[in-house]
Amino acid sequence: MEAVARILRAGGVVAYPTEGVFGLGCRPDDPAAVRRILALKGRPDAKGLILISDRLERLGGWLAPLEADARARVEASWPGPVTWLWPATPDCPALLRGEHDTLAVRVTAHPPARELCAAVESALVSTSANPAGEPPCTDAACVERRFGDGVDAILQAECGDLAGPTAIRDARTGTWLRGGDTEPETDH
């Protein structure tokens, strides 16, 4: 864990397990590392990325205030496998939010991902480990086959028991955008 955290603190790109799939990650405040991830996936900048953390406070600088009832709804689901589209502040980099006025964020309950965020003392980019349009990797061997030297390290741990990527909801309305009441996509 500490070796992978050192790589992240130094600007590296790593793969690590999340609730249902392996994610590609880096520090969200490192534009060069974020661009590497987008290139590895073949993902357009306009789509935006998900950030995960072990606690909400690590995400705060890029999140605009939410109405009390909306914030309570979000916080009631965390830590857990729900990603929320939260209104972004003007300081939130376009590389993270894409063409949207929101930032996709999750306080994860998955122990390896939580421990990694804590070890790095940062939120992390968390986009599924797959080239755009292909199914996400669910184990380290798949990440190695697909990305090889494109990632600087792979955290050797297991994914959680979720059957795919996490659900995504709009924090302002509570609407399910992926999972929940909709079919999951594999490209996020």
N, C-alpha and C positions, 0 to 999 in steps of 0.2 A: 504494500500500500504506500509506504513512504517513498519508495523509488519512483512510482508512478506520480505521486504528488510532486516530487522534485521536478520531474519532466514538465508537468503542467505549469508549475511556478516559473520555469525557465522559458515558457512560450511554446511548449510542445503540443502535439495533437495525440490523443490516446483513444483507445476503445475500452469501454467498461460496460458491465451488465446493469440493466435497469429492471423495472418491474416485469417486463415481458420480452424485451429484445435488447441486443447490445446497442449501445450508443457510441457515436463519435463525439469527442468532447475536447474543449480547450477552455481557457479563461475567456470570458466574454469581453473583457477589456483589452484584449490583444487582437487588433484587426488583422495582422498578418496570419495568425493562427486560424482565425475565423475564415479568412479567405482560403486557406489550405483545405479546410473542411468542405467548403462550398465546391471547390475544384474536385476534391476526391469523390464527392457524391454526384457531380454534374448538376448541382442544384442552383437554380437562378437566384440571384440576390433578392429579387422582389418577393419571394415566398416567405422570408423570415425564418427564424430558428426558435427552438424551445430552449429555455434555461431551466435548470434544476438547482435546487439547493437543499441543504439540511435544515435551513431556517429562513423564514420570510425576511428577516433583517438584511440578509446578504443581497436581496433583490431590490431593496427599497429605493435606491437612488434613481432607478429607471421607471418606477411605477408611480403614476399619478394617483391622487386620492380617489377612493371609491365611496359611494354612498354606504352608510352603515349597514343596511340590510344586505347589500351585495357583498360587502366585505365579510360579513358574518357567514354568508353562504359559502364563500370561498374557503375561509378559515375552518369551517366545520368539516371540509373534505380533506384537510391536510393534518399531518402528513398522510399522503396517500396517492393513488394512481390516477388522479385527475389533473390534467393540464388546463389552466385557465388563460383566456385571452384578456389581459388586464390593460386598461388604458395606460399608454406610455407617456413619460414626460418628454418635453422637447430635447432633453439631454440624451435620450435613448438613441444609440447609433442605428442608422438605417440598416446597417449590415445585420443587426439582430432582429429588428422588427419588420424588415422588408418594406413593402409599400403600404403597410397597415399603420393605423394609429394605436395599435395595441401591441403588447409583448406577451408571447406565450411563456408562462411560468408554472412551475410545479415545485412544491416542497415534498420531496420523495420520502417514502417510508422504507424503501429497499435498502437494507443494511450496507452492502458494499458501496452503493452510490452515495448514501449519507456520509459514510466514513470518508470517502474520497473528498467530498465537498469540505468536510470538517478539516481534513489534513491539509488541503490547499488553502483553507480559510477564504473560500470564494464560491460563488455560484459557478456553474459550468454550463457551457453549451451542451445540449443533449439532443442530437439528431440521430435518427436510426442509422445503424451501420449497414448501409446498402447504397449501391449506385441508384440514382433516381429511376423509378419504374420497376425495380427488382425487389423481391421479398427481403425483409430485414434479417440480419444474422441473429441467431439465438444462442450461438456458442462461439468461443474464442477461435476454434479451428476454421469456422466460416469467415471470420474477420481476417484471419491470416491469409486464406485463399484469395479473398477478394481484394484486400488492400496491401498485403505484404509490407514492404518498407514504407508505404504511404503513411503509416501511423508510427509514432515513436515508441509506443508501448501498448500492451494489452493487459488489462487487469484480469488476472486469472481468478474468476469467481463465477458463480451461477446467476442466471437471470431468475427473477421471481416467477410466480406461477400464473401471471397474466397471459392470456392467449395471443397477445399481439401488442402493438403500441398502445399507450394510454389514451383514455377518452379525452376529448377536448371540448370545453364549454366556454361560452362567452360570459365573462364576469359581470357585465352590466345587466344582462337579461336572463342568465341561467340557461340559455338555449344550448342544446347538445349539438356540436358540429362534427364530432367523430366519436364513435362508441355510444354508449347509452342508448338513445333512441335512433341512432343512425348506424350504417355499416362502417366498420373501420377501414381506413385507407392504409397503405403500406409505405407511403412516401414521406412520412413526417417523423 
